[in-house]
Amino acid sequence: MSVDADLVVSLRRAAGELIEQRNLRDLDATLSQIVEAAVALVPGADAGGISMTEKGRVTSRNPSAPGVTELDRLQSELHEGPCISAMEEPAEDGVVQADDIAGPDGDRWPRFGPHAVEAGYRSVLSTQLAFAEGVRAALNLYASEPHAFDEDARRTAALFGVQAATLLYGSREVGQLETAVQSRDIIGQAKGILIERYGVDDAEAFQMLTRASQDTNMKLARVAQWLQGETIEKHTTDAPQTGEQRV
């Protein structure tokens, strides 16, 4: 079996294990397993991590070795480095490769390069993980030796990036689905409060929530949360006092 075939089998097995363990509900657990598998499977890799854009900043997630978080942070701060290039200007296969940051490749990222060398890394592979519109991420693999990544490593990283992006997308979709279900439940409870309080039917209660949302420029779920909180507070205030509090 070829290296590519072995990789696909391994990644499919890893994806199946994640689903069986329901780790797609836990983004951090998913990211950790992605990084660990990438470092183990990509020839030449000594360490790795995932960078993601969060609130306009690039953050480091689940690094496999000390120092990776700092290197990812520096790339965000300096706005240069293999990670930034992979997110913004990747090659057709989605991979940005640096064979020797202490050599010619250092000229591509003159401010970041010296920090990577000081941290003990000479080679880098960064693979774009484009798993959702408006969200950018990259899998970063580091090696202590120059020219550590050959064509096989690059191809493996590219294939892994596709699988990793799929897992990340699945995790994000699960999170959004859970949020949607929670919002639906909150809205349903709020409608019940309005039905009981004003004697309206289900449709009229929903219209009341929608009108309040439009008038206050608040999201429908937020209006429903406020109504629930206001109801709980009222019931607490109206509850009969006992013991020494009773006059």
C-alpha positions in Angstrom: 0.0 0.0 0.0 1.4 3.5 -0.9 2.1 6.2 1.6 -0.9 8.2 0.3 -3.2 5.2 0.7 -1.9 4.5 4.2 -2.5 8.1 5.1 -6.1 8.1 3.9 -6.8 4.8 5.8 -5.3 6.2 9.0 -7.2 9.5 8.7 -10.5 7.8 8.0 -9.9 5.6 11.0 -9.1 8.7 13.1 -12.2 10.4 11.9 -14.3 7.4 12.8 -12.9 7.3 16.3 -13.6 10.9 16.8 -17.2 10.4 15.7 -17.6 7.3 17.9 -16.2 9.3 20.9 -18.4 12.3 20.0 -15.3 14.5 20.2 -16.7 16.6 17.3 -18.7 18.2 20.2 -15.4 19.3 21.7 -13.4 21.5 19.4 -10.3 21.5 21.6 -10.2 17.7 21.7 -10.6 17.6 18.0 -7.7 20.0 17.4 -5.5 18.1 19.8 -6.0 14.9 18.0 -5.4 16.6 14.6 -2.1 18.0 15.7 -0.9 14.8 17.3 -1.8 12.8 14.2 -0.1 15.3 11.9 3.2 15.3 13.8 3.1 11.5 13.8 2.2 11.0 10.2 4.0 13.8 8.3 7.6 12.7 7.7 10.2 15.0 9.3 7.8 16.8 11.6 9.0 17.4 15.2 6.2 19.7 16.5 3.0 21.3 15.4 0.0 23.4 16.1 -3.1 25.0 14.6 -3.5 28.7 14.1 -7.0 30.1 13.8 -8.4 33.6 13.2 -10.5 34.6 16.2 -11.9 38.1 16.7 -9.5 39.5 14.1 -6.4 37.9 15.8 -4.5 34.7 15.0 -4.5 32.4 18.0 -2.5 29.3 18.6 -4.4 26.1 19.5 -3.2 22.9 21.0 0.5 23.1 20.3 2.4 19.8 20.6 5.6 21.3 22.0 6.7 24.3 24.1 7.5 27.3 22.0 5.0 26.7 19.2 2.4 29.0 20.8 5.0 31.8 21.0 5.9 31.3 17.3 2.2 31.4 16.3 1.7 34.5 18.4 4.7 36.2 16.8 3.4 35.5 13.3 0.1 37.1 14.3 1.8 40.1 15.9 4.3 40.6 13.0 1.7 39.6 10.4 4.2 37.5 8.6 5.4 33.9 8.6 4.4 30.6 7.0 1.1 30.5 8.9 0.0 33.9 7.7 1.1 33.1 4.1 -0.8 29.8 4.2 -3.9 31.6 5.4 -3.7 34.4 2.9 -1.6 33.3 -0.1 -1.2 29.5 -0.2 0.0 27.5 -3.2 -2.5 25.5 -5.2 -2.1 22.5 -2.9 -2.7 24.8 0.2 0.8 24.4 1.5 3.5 26.9 2.3 7.0 25.3 2.7 10.1 26.8 4.2 13.2 24.5 3.7 15.7 26.6 5.7 14.6 29.6 7.6 18.2 30.3 8.5 19.0 30.5 4.8 17.2 31.9 1.8 13.7 31.2 3.1 14.4 33.6 5.9 14.3 36.5 3.4 10.6 35.7 2.9 9.8 36.5 6.5 12.7 38.7 7.7 11.2 39.6 11.1 9.8 36.1 11.9 12.7 34.0 10.7 15.2 34.8 13.4 12.6 33.9 16.1 12.0 30.5 14.6 15.7 29.7 14.3 16.2 30.8 18.0 13.4 28.5 19.0 15.2 25.6 17.3 13.3 25.2 14.1 14.7 25.5 10.6 12.0 23.9 8.4 8.2 24.7 8.4 5.2 23.4 6.6 2.0 25.4 6.9 -1.2 24.0 5.4 -4.3 26.1 4.9 -7.5 24.8 6.6 -10.3 26.6 4.8 -13.3 24.9 6.5 -15.8 27.7 6.6 -16.5 31.1 5.0 -15.0 33.9 7.1 -12.9 31.5 9.1 -9.2 31.0 8.4 -6.9 28.4 9.9 -3.6 26.7 9.2 -1.9 23.5 10.4 1.7 24.4 11.2 4.4 21.7 11.3 8.0 22.5 12.5 11.2 20.6 12.1 14.6 21.2 13.8 16.6 20.2 10.7 16.8 22.2 7.5 15.3 20.6 4.4 13.4 18.2 6.6 10.3 18.1 4.4 10.4 16.4 1.0 7.7 16.1 -1.6 6.2 13.1 0.2 5.9 15.2 3.4 4.4 18.1 1.5 1.9 15.8 -0.2 1.0 14.1 3.1 0.5 17.5 4.8 -1.8 18.6 2.0 -3.9 15.5 2.2 -4.0 15.8 6.0 -5.1 19.4 5.6 -8.2 18.3 3.7 -9.1 15.8 6.3 -8.4 18.2 9.2 -10.5 20.9 7.6 -13.4 18.4 7.3 -13.2 17.6 11.0 -13.0 21.2 11.9 -16.0 22.0 9.8 -17.9 19.1 11.4 -17.1 20.3 14.8 -18.2 23.9 14.0 -21.4 22.7 12.5 -22.2 20.6 15.6 -21.6 23.6 17.8 -23.9 25.8 15.7 -26.5 23.1 15.7 -26.4 22.8 19.5 -26.7 26.6 19.8 -29.7 26.6 17.5 -31.4 23.9 19.5 -30.8 25.8 22.7 -32.2 29.0 21.2 -35.2 27.2 20.0 -35.8 25.8 23.5 -35.4 29.3 25.1 -37.8 30.8 22.6 -40.3 28.0 23.2 -40.2 28.6 26.9 -40.6 32.4 26.4 -43.7 31.8 24.2 -45.1 29.6 27.0 -44.7 32.5 29.5 -46.5 34.9 27.1 -49.3 32.4 26.5 -49.9 32.0 30.2 -49.5 35.7 31.1 -51.6 37.3 28.2 -53.9 34.5 27.1 -52.6 34.5 23.5 -52.0 31.5 21.3 -48.6 30.2 20.1 -48.5 32.2 16.9 -49.5 35.4 18.7 -46.8 34.8 21.3 -44.2 34.4 18.6 -45.4 37.6 17.0 -45.0 39.4 20.3 -41.4 38.2 20.6 -40.6 39.1 17.0 -42.0 42.6 17.5 -40.0 43.1 20.7 -36.9 42.0 18.9 -37.5 44.5 16.1 -38.3 47.4 18.4 -35.3 46.8 20.6 -32.9 45.7 17.9 -32.1 42.6 20.0 -31.8 39.1 18.7 -34.9 37.0 19.2 -33.2 34.5 21.6 -31.8 37.4 23.7 -35.4 38.8 24.1 -36.6 35.4 25.1 -33.7 35.1 27.7 -34.6 38.5 29.1 -38.3 37.5 29.5 -37.3 34.3 31.3 -35.0 36.2 33.6 -37.6 38.9 34.3 -40.2 36.2 35.1 -37.9 34.3 37.5 -37.0 37.6 39.3 -40.7 38.5 39.6 -41.6 35.1 41.0 -38.7 35.4 43.5 -39.9 38.8 44.6 -43.5 37.7 44.9 -42.7 34.6 46.9 -43.9 34.7 50.5 -41.3 35.4 53.1 -40.7 33.0 56.0 -39.0 32.9 59.3 -37.6 36.1 60.8 -38.2 38.0 57.5 -42.0 37.7 58.0 -43.4 40.7 59.8 
